[in-house]
Amino acid sequence: MSVLSIGTFDGIHLGHRKLLSRVREIAQAEGLKSVIITYREHPAITLKKDSAPKMLCPCAIKEQELIKLGIDQVTMLDFSPEMAKTSALNFLSDYLIPSWHPRVIVMGYDSHFGQNREGNRPFLQAYAAEYGYRVEYVEPELNAGKPISSSVIRRLLETADLQEANRLLGRPYRLLGSVCHGMARGRDLGFPTANLTLSNPHQLIPAEGIYFSRVHLEGQTFFGLTNIGKSPTVKHDGIIEIETYLIGFDSDIYGSTMQVELLNYLREEKMFADSDELTRAIRQDLTQAQSLIRELGCKSATG
């Protein structure tokens, strides 16, 4: 027997966290297993293709966050064209009921499943007695009078409002990928960088600029300066790259999995007159980063 909820949960933002907290509370109170059913990719990638929104959460980060929030079991589904055509009733009777035996199904204000999004709260309530579950509804978490949504957070990240995006996420926005070879221009300047290739090409890349970051790499954590952009002073191919200078670290890490948490947006990316001017700007960024590191150290010491 379980208490479950189903949804995309892209971002695991404060609205999602409110619903997940309710799932966990019911499970603990009634001695049930808490289950979240979600998708590896955003369903819109299958449904809309070219117009699909960029993802906030690759599936590895999504699963990591759900487990961290106390969910007992996370099931990732592959949202296929066949699944998109499955009626809500068939999904309920052929999958949800026999697989999970739900005693409680928790729904948010925009929860749905099945063809044409027909598997909503009224639909589930209509079949509750027949299949022996009850439906719990969780009101949306509001910000400035409106429900917190993944689409709002995407816009904030795309316009460099990182602090507000992180506040609504309830955590720093995180990029996941592997370290790849770059042009080594950073090393030539005295600031070797780790170039990140995203594990999911559909993940949203925030606004171009320089970020203060925290990097998780091979079981270790480092602070860094992350540049998202085209590096116009030293490169001329116009390709957006994600590269991070790890403060106090310089080893061969090519091929390693890396998570980059974006903590603060420092400045826009600029075109400098020459590499010397660029180096001076990086040193100023590093001074600002060191100040933020000290500030975080004080907070952790007092908090």
Backbone as CSV, one residue per row, in Angstrom:
resi,resn,N_x,N_y,N_z,CA_x,CA_y,CA_z,C_x,C_y,C_z
1,MET,0.849,-1.204,0.000,0.000,0.000,0.000,0.876,1.242,0.000
2,SER,0.393,2.286,-0.655,1.236,3.474,-0.791,0.406,4.745,-0.766
3,VAL,1.109,5.857,-0.561,0.581,7.184,-0.853,1.442,7.718,-1.979
4,LEU,0.798,8.131,-3.065,1.593,8.512,-4.230,1.100,9.806,-4.846
5,SER,1.998,10.374,-5.650,1.649,11.514,-6.483,2.378,11.338,-7.801
6,ILE,1.808,11.876,-8.854,2.402,11.753,-10.173,2.496,13.125,-10.821
7,GLY,3.626,13.401,-11.456,3.786,14.693,-12.121,5.179,14.847,-12.700
8,THR,5.388,15.959,-13.376,6.690,16.229,-13.989,7.702,16.667,-12.940
9,PHE,7.276,17.473,-11.972,8.136,17.937,-10.877,9.437,18.546,-11.408
10,ASP,9.351,19.343,-12.463,10.571,19.939,-13.013,11.010,21.099,-12.141
11,GLY,12.155,20.962,-11.534,12.703,21.990,-10.655,12.677,21.597,-9.199
12,ILE,11.697,20.800,-8.788,11.495,20.511,-7.350,11.501,21.841,-6.584
13,HIS,10.649,22.774,-7.029,10.600,24.105,-6.428,9.723,24.104,-5.166
14,LEU,9.522,25.283,-4.574,8.804,25.371,-3.302,7.372,24.846,-3.399
15,GLY,6.743,25.024,-4.556,5.399,24.479,-4.733,5.416,22.962,-4.709
16,HIS,6.369,22.384,-5.414,6.523,20.926,-5.385,6.831,20.444,-3.972
17,ARG,7.693,21.171,-3.284,8.120,20.758,-1.948,6.947,20.731,-0.972
18,LYS,6.006,21.654,-1.143,4.820,21.660,-0.290,4.013,20.381,-0.505
19,LEU,3.833,19.994,-1.769,3.094,18.767,-2.068,3.855,17.534,-1.576
20,LEU,5.167,17.514,-1.805,5.974,16.364,-1.390,5.974,16.205,0.123
21,SER,5.966,17.321,0.820,5.908,17.270,2.276,4.608,16.620,2.744
22,ARG,3.520,16.941,2.033,2.226,16.335,2.394,2.224,14.838,2.100
23,VAL,2.817,14.431,0.987,2.934,12.997,0.676,3.676,12.285,1.795
24,ARG,4.784,12.863,2.212,5.607,12.239,3.261,4.857,12.191,4.593
25,GLU,4.153,13.269,4.936,3.405,13.323,6.199,2.332,12.227,6.260
26,ILE,1.577,12.080,5.173,0.515,11.064,5.156,1.124,9.673,5.260
27,ALA,2.203,9.445,4.520,2.851,8.133,4.545,3.325,7.774,5.943
28,GLN,3.927,8.723,6.622,4.424,8.463,7.977,3.272,8.243,8.949
29,ALA,2.223,9.044,8.808,1.092,8.940,9.738,0.321,7.625,9.568
30,GLU,0.275,7.110,8.331,-0.548,5.930,8.070,0.267,4.673,7.802
31,GLY,1.594,4.771,7.994,2.439,3.598,7.809,2.495,3.105,6.381
32,LEU,2.492,4.037,5.431,2.509,3.693,4.012,3.849,4.057,3.381
33,LYS,4.101,3.504,2.219,5.293,3.873,1.450,4.971,5.119,0.626
34,SER,5.866,6.099,0.665,5.680,7.304,-0.154,6.306,7.067,-1.526
35,VAL,5.519,7.331,-2.567,5.941,7.043,-3.940,5.694,8.271,-4.814
36,ILE,6.710,8.646,-5.592,6.551,9.686,-6.602,6.793,9.061,-7.967
37,ILE,5.830,9.259,-8.873,5.958,8.794,-10.247,6.167,10.020,-11.123
38,THR,7.278,10.034,-11.842,7.619,11.192,-12.642,8.240,10.725,-13.951
39,TYR,8.822,11.662,-14.708,9.305,11.349,-16.049,10.784,11.698,-16.200
40,ARG,11.476,10.890,-17.008,12.896,11.171,-17.259,13.054,12.482,-18.028
41,GLU,12.202,12.691,-18.998,12.222,13.914,-19.801,10.913,14.660,-19.599
42,HIS,10.926,15.951,-19.854,9.686,16.716,-19.782,8.721,16.197,-20.842
43,PRO,7.475,15.877,-20.476,6.514,15.363,-21.469,6.375,16.256,-22.701
44,ALA,6.576,17.555,-22.523,6.430,18.472,-23.666,7.446,18.195,-24.759
45,ILE,8.563,17.555,-24.412,9.565,17.216,-25.431,8.963,16.225,-26.427
46,THR,8.099,15.345,-25.937,7.393,14.414,-26.818,6.190,15.070,-27.477
47,LEU,5.473,15.890,-26.717,4.220,16.454,-27.206,4.416,17.648,-28.138
48,LYS,5.416,18.489,-27.825,5.589,19.741,-28.569,6.891,19.809,-29.362
49,LYS,7.847,18.998,-28.989,9.142,18.914,-29.665,9.834,20.275,-29.731
50,ASP,9.757,20.972,-30.863,10.544,22.195,-31.058,10.178,23.304,-30.078
51,SER,8.937,23.336,-29.592,8.511,24.410,-28.688,8.528,23.990,-27.223
52,ALA,9.124,22.845,-26.931,9.148,22.351,-25.544,10.024,23.244,-24.679
53,PRO,9.637,23.450,-23.404,10.467,24.258,-22.505,11.744,23.525,-22.137
54,LYS,12.787,24.280,-21.841,14.017,23.686,-21.343,13.790,23.165,-19.927
55,MET,14.476,22.095,-19.584,14.291,21.457,-18.285,15.128,22.134,-17.208
56,LEU,14.569,22.210,-16.009,15.307,22.693,-14.846,16.035,21.554,-14.145
57,CYS,15.501,20.345,-14.262,16.023,19.191,-13.517,16.290,18.014,-14.436
58,PRO,17.545,17.699,-14.745,17.820,16.395,-15.353,17.364,15.304,-14.386
59,CYS,17.059,14.129,-14.913,16.443,13.095,-14.066,17.327,12.712,-12.880
60,ALA,18.647,12.755,-13.039,19.529,12.387,-11.918,19.389,13.371,-10.764
61,ILE,19.296,14.665,-11.065,19.122,15.674,-10.017,17.721,15.563,-9.424
62,LYS,16.727,15.330,-10.271,15.354,15.193,-9.778,15.256,14.046,-8.767
63,GLU,15.805,12.902,-9.135,15.761,11.751,-8.225,16.534,12.040,-6.944
64,GLN,17.677,12.674,-7.080,18.504,13.026,-5.921,17.727,13.914,-4.952
65,GLU,17.052,14.919,-5.477,16.297,15.851,-4.633,15.093,15.169,-3.988
66,LEU,14.392,14.334,-4.730,13.220,13.652,-4.175,13.607,12.727,-3.028
67,ILE,14.689,12.000,-3.192,15.163,11.118,-2.118,15.606,11.944,-0.917
68,LYS,16.291,13.056,-1.184,16.746,13.933,-0.098,15.566,14.475,0.703
69,LEU,14.423,14.657,0.038,13.226,15.190,0.702,12.417,14.095,1.399
70,GLY,12.939,12.878,1.437,12.323,11.835,2.237,11.342,10.933,1.517
71,ILE,11.312,10.989,0.185,10.424,10.098,-0.572,11.034,8.693,-0.593
72,ASP,10.212,7.685,-0.300,10.716,6.309,-0.209,11.094,5.722,-1.561
73,GLN,10.266,5.968,-2.567,10.546,5.382,-3.876,10.204,6.358,-4.985
74,VAL,11.140,6.504,-5.913,10.957,7.366,-7.081,10.965,6.487,-8.320
75,THR,9.911,6.583,-9.114,9.828,5.822,-10.361,9.846,6.792,-11.532
76,MET,10.809,6.593,-12.431,10.956,7.434,-13.617,10.356,6.726,-14.826
77,LEU,9.409,7.370,-15.466,8.794,6.813,-16.666,9.357,7.497,-17.917
78,ASP,9.433,6.752,-18.993,9.784,7.326,-20.291,8.490,7.755,-20.968
79,PHE,8.332,9.073,-21.129,7.092,9.587,-21.707,7.175,9.439,-23.230
80,SER,6.493,8.432,-23.738,6.539,8.094,-25.161,5.260,8.558,-25.865
81,PRO,5.259,8.551,-27.199,4.014,8.866,-27.920,2.875,7.918,-27.533
82,GLU,3.220,6.655,-27.242,2.197,5.686,-26.832,1.598,6.073,-25.483
83,MET,2.472,6.513,-24.551,1.967,6.942,-23.249,1.073,8.174,-23.395
84,ALA,1.448,9.066,-24.294,0.658,10.280,-24.505,-0.762,9.955,-24.969
85,LYS,-0.928,8.805,-25.635,-2.242,8.405,-26.140,-3.018,7.531,-25.158
86,THR,-2.392,7.197,-24.013,-3.056,6.340,-23.027,-4.100,7.137,-22.249
87,SER,-5.295,6.625,-22.177,-6.348,7.337,-21.438,-6.032,7.318,-19.951
88,ALA,-6.570,8.297,-19.252,-6.365,8.374,-17.805,-6.909,7.130,-17.112
89,LEU,-8.043,6.626,-17.586,-8.636,5.448,-16.950,-7.755,4.214,-17.139
90,ASN,-7.220,4.040,-18.328,-6.326,2.907,-18.554,-5.052,3.029,-17.728
91,PHE,-4.516,4.236,-17.632,-3.300,4.443,-16.841,-3.577,4.137,-15.369
92,LEU,-4.742,4.577,-14.895,-5.121,4.323,-13.507,-5.335,2.829,-13.259
93,SER,-6.150,2.187,-14.094,-6.554,0.797,-13.831,-5.484,-0.223,-14.193
94,ASP,-4.675,0.077,-15.228,-3.688,-0.897,-15.703,-2.302,-0.692,-15.110
95,TYR,-2.036,0.527,-14.572,-0.693,0.772,-14.043,-0.703,1.203,-12.577
96,LEU,-1.359,2.305,-12.275,-1.282,2.848,-10.911,-1.836,1.871,-9.876
97,ILE,-2.997,1.355,-10.120,-3.629,0.479,-9.119,-2.867,-0.838,-8.934
98,PRO,-2.620,-1.618,-9.997,-1.928,-2.896,-9.778,-0.471,-2.760,-9.365
99,SER,0.189,-1.689,-9.775,1.618,-1.539,-9.452,1.842,-0.993,-8.051
100,TRP,0.983,-0.078,-7.604,1.277,0.655,-6.367,0.215,0.521,-5.288
101,HIS,-0.948,-0.017,-5.605,-2.008,-0.209,-4.608,-2.162,1.039,-3.726
102,PRO,-2.430,2.191,-4.335,-2.486,3.419,-3.541,-3.677,3.463,-2.595
103,ARG,-3.397,3.841,-1.376,-4.473,4.131,-0.427,-4.813,5.613,-0.502
104,VAL,-3.798,6.435,-0.854,-3.994,7.883,-0.982,-3.273,8.347,-2.248
105,ILE,-3.939,9.186,-3.042,-3.306,9.839,-4.188,-3.352,11.341,-3.930
106,VAL,-2.195,11.965,-3.935,-2.077,13.394,-3.612,-1.982,14.190,-4.905
107,MET,-2.827,15.214,-5.008,-2.882,16.033,-6.220,-2.614,17.496,-5.888
108,GLY,-1.865,18.160,-6.761,-1.678,19.590,-6.659,-2.665,20.317,-7.551
109,TYR,-2.539,21.651,-7.612,-3.538,22.434,-8.349,-3.457,22.177,-9.862
110,ASP,-2.276,21.779,-10.350,-2.111,21.551,-11.783,-1.749,20.094,-12.082
111,SER,-2.057,19.181,-11.154,-1.729,17.763,-11.355,-2.660,17.140,-12.391
112,HIS,-2.081,16.299,-13.245,-2.878,15.610,-14.243,-2.045,14.485,-14.857
113,PHE,-2.699,13.575,-15.540,-2.026,12.527,-16.294,-3.011,12.018,-17.334
114,GLY,-2.507,11.210,-18.248,-3.375,10.616,-19.253,-3.607,11.507,-20.459
115,GLN,-4.183,10.919,-21.488,-4.438,11.630,-22.731,-5.288,12.875,-22.485
116,ASN,-4.881,13.968,-23.124,-5.586,15.257,-23.009,-5.672,15.753,-21.569
117,ARG,-4.721,15.305,-20.732,-4.634,15.760,-19.328,-5.916,15.470,-18.544
118,GLU,-6.623,14.407,-18.936,-7.933,14.147,-18.332,-7.841,13.565,-16.919
119,GLY,-6.666,13.077,-16.528,-6.520,12.494,-15.199,-6.281,13.556,-14.140
120,ASN,-7.310,14.352,-13.861,-7.195,15.435,-12.877,-7.885,15.041,-11.563
121,ARG,-8.020,15.993,-10.656,-8.600,15.677,-9.347,-10.057,15.193,-9.440
122,PRO,-10.941,15.856,-10.204,-12.318,15.345,-10.302,-12.371,13.924,-10.878
123,PHE,-11.499,13.655,-11.851,-11.451,12.313,-12.430,-11.096,11.287,-11.352
124,LEU,-10.043,11.549,-10.580,-9.624,10.596,-9.548,-10.696,10.426,-8.472
125,GLN,-11.358,11.514,-8.115,-12.406,11.417,-7.101,-13.572,10.558,-7.604
126,ALA,-13.834,10.594,-8.900,-14.946,9.819,-9.461,-14.704,8.318,-9.359
127,TYR,-13.431,7.905,-9.332,-13.109,6.476,-9.288,-12.559,6.029,-7.931
128,ALA,-12.560,6.935,-6.957,-11.951,6.627,-5.661,-12.633,5.450,-4.959
129,ALA,-13.938,5.443,-4.927,-14.651,4.363,-4.229,-14.445,3.021,-4.935
130,GLU,-14.456,3.054,-6.251,-14.298,1.811,-7.020,-12.937,1.162,-6.788
131,TYR,-11.902,1.984,-6.684,-10.548,1.430,-6.574,-9.962,1.521,-5.165
132,GLY,-10.738,2.055,-4.229,-10.341,1.986,-2.828,-9.240,2.914,-2.383
133,TYR,-9.195,4.104,-2.925,-8.229,5.116,-2.479,-8.981,6.406,-2.153
134,ARG,-8.307,7.332,-1.518,-8.876,8.661,-1.342,-7.939,9.683,-1.983
135,VAL,-8.487,10.823,-2.312,-7.727,11.875,-2.970,-7.472,13.001,-1.976
136,GLU,-6.231,13.394,-1.858,-5.844,14.548,-1.041,-5.406,15.669,-1.968
137,TYR,-5.865,16.884,-1.681,-5.527,18.033,-2.521,-4.633,18.986,-1.747
138,VAL,-3.580,19.460,-2.405,-2.652,20.409,-1.794,-2.765,21.744,-2.529
139,GLU,-3.090,22.792,-1.787,-3.185,24.136,-2.369,-1.814,24.580,-2.890
140,PRO,-1.772,25.394,-3.939,-0.478,25.841,-4.477,0.262,26.758,-3.510
141,GLU,1.559,26.725,-3.567,2.390,27.681,-2.831,2.440,28.963,-3.653
142,LEU,2.095,30.090,-3.025,1.983,31.339,-3.766,3.216,32.226,-3.585
143,ASN,3.496,32.987,-4.623,4.513,34.034,-4.569,3.914,35.264,-5.235
144,ALA,3.806,36.346,-4.487,3.161,37.571,-4.986,1.749,37.268,-5.496
145,GLY,1.058,36.376,-4.788,-0.333,36.080,-5.111,-0.546,35.080,-6.224
146,LYS,0.548,34.574,-6.821,0.416,33.624,-7.927,1.145,32.329,-7.588
147,PRO,0.641,31.193,-8.116,1.324,29.924,-7.841,2.756,29.926,-8.362
148,ILE,3.662,29.410,-7.565,5.040,29.233,-8.023,5.030,28.177,-9.119
149,SER,5.725,28.472,-10.213,5.726,27.541,-11.340,7.125,27.425,-11.937
150,SER,7.357,26.314,-12.622,8.637,26.106,-13.297,8.847,27.138,-14.395
151,SER,7.777,27.541,-15.074,7.916,28.510,-16.164,8.393,29.867,-15.653
152,VAL,7.907,30.275,-14.469,8.372,31.537,-13.878,9.856,31.442,-13.552
153,ILE,10.280,30.315,-12.999,11.685,30.136,-12.635,12.559,30.123,-13.884
154,ARG,12.087,29.537,-14.962,12.852,29.563,-16.219,13.093,30.998,-16.669
155,ARG,12.053,31.817,-16.614,12.205,33.218,-17.044,13.199,33.959,-16.159
156,LEU,13.174,33.697,-14.864,14.104,34.344,-13.949,15.546,33.965,-14.270
157,LEU,15.777,32.701,-14.542,17.136,32.247,-14.873,17.604,32.832,-16.201
158,GLU,16.699,32.938,-17.135,17.064,33.464,-18.461,17.329,34.954,-18.436
159,THR,16.850,35.653,-17.391,17.061,37.100,-17.278,18.041,37.451,-16.163
160,ALA,18.810,36.460,-15.703,19.894,36.644,-14.727,19.404,37.004,-13.331
161,ASP,18.128,36.769,-13.032,17.642,36.992,-11.667,17.825,35.689,-10.880
162,LEU,19.098,35.342,-10.661,19.429,34.066,-10.035,18.938,33.993,-8.600
163,GLN,19.058,35.082,-7.846,18.685,35.040,-6.432,17.205,34.722,-6.251
164,GLU,16.363,35.330,-7.076,14.925,35.055,-6.972,14.611,33.636,-7.460
165,ALA,15.284,33.206,-8.516,15.080,31.843,-9.002,15.458,30.829,-7.930
166,ASN,16.614,31.046,-7.299,17.053,30.123,-6.247,16.112,30.134,-5.052
167,ARG,15.561,31.315,-4.750,14.619,31.406,-3.621,13.373,30.572,-3.907
168,LEU,12.856,30.663,-5.121,11.644,29.909,-5.463,11.935,28.419,-5.622
169,LEU,13.151,28.093,-6.010,13.541,26.681,-6.081,13.711,26.078,-4.686
170,GLY,14.105,26.914,-3.734,14.414,26.402,-2.401,15.804,25.799,-2.332
171,ARG,16.620,26.069,-3.346,17.978,25.532,-3.439,18.674,26.255,-4.596
172,PRO,20.001,26.182,-4.671,20.683,26.784,-5.821,20.407,25.997,-7.105
173,TYR,20.252,26.730,-8.195,20.086,26.070,-9.490,21.358,25.302,-9.820
174,ARG,21.191,24.101,-10.368,22.322,23.198,-10.522,22.403,22.663,-11.946
175,LEU,23.609,22.702,-12.499,23.891,22.143,-13.812,24.645,20.830,-13.636
176,LEU,24.291,19.822,-14.412,24.892,18.497,-14.285,25.480,18.059,-15.611
177,GLY,26.699,17.530,-15.556,27.308,17.028,-16.777,28.651,16.399,-16.514
178,SER,29.444,16.300,-17.563,30.782,15.734,-17.451,31.809,16.750,-17.924
179,VAL,33.013,16.623,-17.399,34.090,17.549,-17.750,34.661,17.145,-19.106
180,CYS,34.705,18.099,-20.016,35.200,17.827,-21.366,36.392,18.725,-21.678
181,HIS,37.070,18.442,-22.760,38.207,19.256,-23.180,37.712,20.563,-23.793
182,GLY,38.360,21.655,-23.399,38.090,22.948,-24.001,39.298,23.408,-24.796
183,MET,39.414,24.715,-24.993,40.527,25.269,-25.777,41.740,25.585,-24.918
184,ALA,41.623,25.385,-23.582,42.727,25.631,-22.636,43.163,27.084,-22.612
185,ARG,42.279,27.996,-23.032,42.629,29.423,-22.978,42.714,29.895,-21.530
186,GLY,41.858,29.325,-20.665,41.913,29.694,-19.255,43.256,29.356,-18.629
187,ARG,43.792,28.203,-18.970,45.108,27.808,-18.443,46.183,28.778,-18.905
188,ASP,46.079,29.228,-20.151,47.054,30.192,-20.672,47.024,31.497,-19.889
189,LEU,45.844,31.836,-19.334,45.693,33.068,-18.557,46.037,32.868,-17.086
190,GLY,46.307,31.626,-16.694,46.595,31.337,-15.291,45.375,30.913,-14.500
191,PHE,44.248,30.697,-15.185,43.006,30.276,-14.528,42.430,29.070,-15.279
192,PRO,42.987,27.889,-15.071,42.496,26.703,-15.786,41.046,26.401,-15.430
193,THR,40.252,26.081,-16.429,38.824,25.858,-16.199,38.421,24.442,-16.575
194,ALA,37.363,23.983,-15.926,36.729,22.706,-16.261,35.517,23.008,-17.123
195,ASN,35.530,22.525,-18.351,34.409,22.744,-19.262,33.360,21.668,-19.071
196,LEU,32.095,22.089,-18.984,31.001,21.181,-18.672,30.172,20.886,-19.915
197,THR,30.021,19.600,-20.215,29.048,19.160,-21.219,27.836,18.622,-20.475
198,LEU,26.673,19.232,-20.684,25.480,18.851,-19.931,25.100,17.396,-20.195
199,SER,24.687,16.700,-19.129,24.248,15.313,-19.279,22.947,15.231,-20.064
200,ASN,22.133,16.290,-19.985,20.884,16.344,-20.736,20.886,17.621,-21.578
201,PRO,20.922,17.497,-22.901,20.986,18.693,-23.746,19.755,19.575,-23.642
202,HIS,18.689,19.056,-23.019,17.465,19.852,-22.857,17.493,20.697,-21.576
203,GLN,18.553,20.581,-20.752,18.580,21.382,-19.527,18.764,22.855,-19.864
204,LEU,18.080,23.700,-19.105,18.150,25.142,-19.320,19.522,25.685,-18.934
205,ILE,20.137,26.436,-19.825,21.370,27.158,-19.527,20.978,28.589,-19.185
206,PRO,21.311,29.064,-17.977,20.892,30.410,-17.565,21.564,31.514,-18.399
207,ALA,21.208,32.743,-18.063,21.746,33.904,-18.769,23.268,33.887,-18.786
208,GLU,23.839,34.383,-19.871,25.290,34.450,-19.976,25.841,35.410,-18.919
209,GLY,27.001,35.071,-18.397,27.625,35.920,-17.391,28.563,35.132,-16.506
210,ILE,29.059,35.809,-15.487,29.986,35.214,-14.532,29.231,34.936,-13.241
211,TYR,29.359,33.704,-12.739,28.645,33.264,-11.546,29.629,32.785,-10.481
212,PHE,29.302,33.059,-9.231,29.969,32.415,-8.103,29.271,31.084,-7.909
213,SER,30.043,30.013,-7.835,29.446,28.682,-7.854,30.055,27.769,-6.794
214,ARG,29.353,26.666,-6.564,29.846,25.595,-5.710,29.791,24.319,-6.536
215,VAL,30.905,23.613,-6.579,31.049,22.482,-7.488,31.208,21.184,-6.706
216,HIS,30.433,20.190,-7.109,30.529,18.857,-6.519,31.197,17.946,-7.543
217,LEU,32.348,17.392,-7.159,33.181,16.660,-8.096,33.891,15.517,-7.391
218,GLU,33.628,14.298,-7.853,34.328,13.124,-7.317,34.264,13.066,-5.786
219,GLY,33.084,13.347,-5.241,32.902,13.264,-3.800,33.467,14.441,-3.022
220,GLN,33.981,15.440,-3.714,34.528,16.632,-3.062,33.727,17.862,-3.476
221,THR,33.846,18.908,-2.687,33.135,20.155,-2.964,34.127,21.306,-3.017
222,PHE,34.000,22.143,-4.040,34.865,23.300,-4.229,34.010,24.515,-4.560
223,PHE,34.516,25.685,-4.254,33.898,26.911,-4.771,34.573,27.256,-6.091
224,GLY,33.868,28.032,-6.900,34.442,28.357,-8.194,33.836,29.599,-8.811
225,LEU,34.402,29.976,-9.950,33.863,31.021,-10.810,33.419,30.337,-12.092
226,THR,32.144,30.447,-12.405,31.616,29.800,-13.602,31.276,30.851,-14.646
227,ASN,31.837,30.669,-15.832,31.521,31.552,-16.948,30.578,30.826,-17.897
228,ILE,29.405,31.420,-18.124,28.472,30.917,-19.124,28.458,31.927,-20.262
229,GLY,28.953,31.517,-21.408,28.981,32.469,-22.509,29.943,32.088,-23.614
230,LYS,30.287,33.091,-24.409,31.058,32.875,-25.636,32.533,33.252,-25.481
231,SER,32.925,33.784,-24.301,34.319,34.208,-24.062,34.839,35.022,-25.241
232,PRO,34.205,36.161,-25.553,34.519,36.876,-26.801,35.933,37.445,-26.871
233,THR,36.587,37.641,-25.721,37.935,38.199,-25.750,38.945,37.203,-26.306
234,VAL,38.752,35.918,-26.024,39.742,34.906,-26.425,39.209,33.903,-27.442
235,LYS,37.906,33.893,-27.684,37.341,32.956,-28.653,36.446,33.723,-29.623
236,HIS,36.289,33.186,-30.800,35.523,33.902,-31.829,34.566,32.985,-32.581
237,ASP,34.215,31.854,-31.949,33.313,30.931,-32.641,31.845,31.150,-32.274
238,GLY,31.577,32.002,-31.266,30.202,32.317,-30.896,29.456,31.205,-30.199
239,ILE,30.174,30.145,-29.772,29.528,29.009,-29.118,29.450,29.251,-27.613
240,ILE,28.254,29.062,-27.046,28.096,29.230,-25.602,28.676,28.011,-24.890
241,GLU,29.551,28.252,-23.928,30.151,27.182,-23.142,29.952,27.453,-21.661
242,ILE,30.057,26.395,-20.877,29.978,26.492,-19.419,31.326,26.044,-18.877
243,GLU,32.090,26.967,-18.338,33.423,26.617,-17.844,33.630,27.206,-16.453
244,THR,34.256,26.421,-15.590,34.389,26.796,-14.187,35.842,26.736,-13.746
245,TYR,36.289,27.823,-13.137,37.588,27.845,-12.474,37.363,27.399,-11.037
246,LEU,37.947,26.258,-10.683,37.801,25.714,-9.335,38.864,26.335,-8.439
247,ILE,38.413,27.043,-7.421,39.338,27.762,-6.541,40.114,26.761,-5.686
248,GLY,41.438,26.818,-5.798,42.298,25.956,-4.991,42.386,24.533,-5.493
249,PHE,42.080,24.312,-6.788,42.112,22.953,-7.326,42.633,22.991,-8.751
250,ASP,43.555,22.108,-9.074,44.072,22.032,-10.437,44.579,20.615,-10.694
251,SER,43.699,19.739,-11.142,44.072,18.363,-11.453,43.371,17.947,-12.735
252,ASP,43.804,16.836,-13.296,43.192,16.309,-14.507,41.879,15.616,-14.135
253,ILE,40.761,16.197,-14.554,39.454,15.643,-14.184,38.589,15.370,-15.412
254,TYR,39.210,15.286,-16.585,38.439,15.055,-17.804,37.636,13.765,-17.709
255,GLY,36.364,13.859,-18.100,35.480,12.707,-18.054,34.739,12.543,-16.747
256,SER,35.126,13.301,-15.727,34.472,13.190,-14.428,33.079,13.821,-14.464
257,THR,32.173,13.271,-13.658,30.846,13.873,-13.506,30.941,15.067,-12.568
258,MET,30.304,16.162,-12.940,30.399,17.395,-12.153,29.025,18.045,-12.045
259,GLN,28.709,18.504,-10.837,27.508,19.304,-10.612,27.950,20.709,-10.228
260,VAL,27.366,21.693,-10.883,27.714,23.090,-10.636,26.486,23.816,-10.088
261,GLU,26.558,24.207,-8.824,25.485,24.996,-8.210,25.797,26.476,-8.407
262,LEU,24.866,27.221,-8.970,25.055,28.651,-9.198,24.517,29.416,-7.988
263,LEU,25.439,30.062,-7.256,25.066,30.703,-5.991,24.790,32.195,-6.140
264,ASN,25.595,32.889,-6.949,25.435,34.333,-7.132,25.779,34.708,-8.570
265,TYR,25.009,35.633,-9.122,25.335,36.194,-10.434,26.212,37.415,-10.183
266,LEU,27.442,37.410,-10.709,28.399,38.483,-10.417,28.360,39.612,-11.439
267,ARG,28.377,39.266,-12.726,28.401,40.324,-13.739,28.114,39.720,-15.113
268,GLU,27.875,40.609,-16.068,27.721,40.180,-17.453,29.080,39.783,-18.033
269,GLU,29.036,38.952,-19.053,30.251,38.654,-19.802,30.571,39.860,-20.689
270,LYS,31.846,40.218,-20.770,32.236,41.417,-21.510,33.311,41.089,-22.541
271,MET,33.417,41.977,-23.520,34.504,41.930,-24.493,35.586,42.891,-24.005
272,PHE,36.748,42.354,-23.656,37.841,43.183,-23.153,38.821,43.510,-24.268
273,ALA,39.602,44.564,-24.040,40.533,45.031,-25.071,41.599,43.994,-25.386
274,ASP,42.060,43.310,-24.334,43.098,42.300,-24.539,43.085,41.325,-23.361
275,SER,43.955,40.317,-23.417,43.981,39.290,-22.383,44.418,39.842,-21.031
276,ASP,45.244,40.894,-21.029,45.667,41.489,-19.753,44.479,42.116,-19.029
277,GLU,43.639,42.819,-19.765,42.439,43.423,-19.157,41.490,42.336,-18.668
278,LEU,41.384,41.253,-19.431,40.551,40.125,-19.021,41.081,39.502,-17.732
279,THR,42.387,39.327,-17.646,42.997,38.742,-16.445,42.718,39.585,-15.217
280,ARG,42.810,40.904,-15.369,42.518,41.799,-14.233,41.064,41.653,-13.796
281,ALA,40.155,41.513,-14.763,38.726,41.342,-14.425,38.502,40.020,-13.688
282,ILE,39.191,38.979,-14.128,39.045,37.684,-13.451,39.556,37.779,-12.019
283,ARG,40.652,38.499,-11.824,41.179,38.660,-10.460,40.184,39.411,-9.580
284,GLN,39.494,40.386,-10.148,38.456,41.100,-9.386,37.292,40.154,-9.056
285,ASP,36.908,39.322,-10.028,35.851,38.329,-9.780,36.272,37.386,-8.659
286,LEU,37.549,36.995,-8.670,38.059,36.071,-7.658,38.053,36.709,-6.273
287,THR,38.378,37.992,-6.208,38.326,38.715,-4.934,36.898,38.738,-4.400
288,GLN,35.938,38.970,-5.292,34.531,38.977,-4.879,34.104,37.586,-4.420
289,ALA,34.575,36.562,-5.127,34.236,35.191,-4.747,34.806,34.848,-3.373
290,GLN,36.034,35.257,-3.105,36.652,34.988,-1.807,35.868,35.652,-0.686
291,SER,35.355,36.846,-0.949,34.524,37.540,0.038,33.233,36.767,0.297
292,LEU,32.620,36.247,-0.772,31.390,35.462,-0.615,31.653,34.145,0.121
293,ILE,32.817,33.558,-0.110,33.185,32.329,0.600,33.292,32.601,2.097
294,ARG,33.937,33.722,2.437,34.051,34.085,3.862,32.682,34.332,4.468
295,GLU,31.812,34.973,3.700,30.450,35.247,4.186,29.698,33.940,4.437
296,LEU,29.834,32.986,3.522,29.192,31.690,3.711,29.769,30.950,4.900
297,GLY,31.075,31.102,5.118,31.708,30.476,6.264,31.170,31.018,7.568
298,CYS,30.953,32.335,7.626,30.391,32.954,8.834,28.964,32.465,9.065
299,LYS,28.190,32.358,7.990,26.801,31.901,8.128,26.741,30.477,8.652
300,SER,27.637,29.601,8.105,27.608,28.225,8.566,28.100,28.108,9.999
301,ALA,29.008,28.997,10.375,29.525,28.952,11.739,28.488,29.412,12.759
302,THR,27.625,30.360,12.318,26.639,30.912,13.259,25.289,30.240,13.121
303,GLY,25.071,29.533,12.003,23.721,28.995,11.755,23.608,27.532,12.016
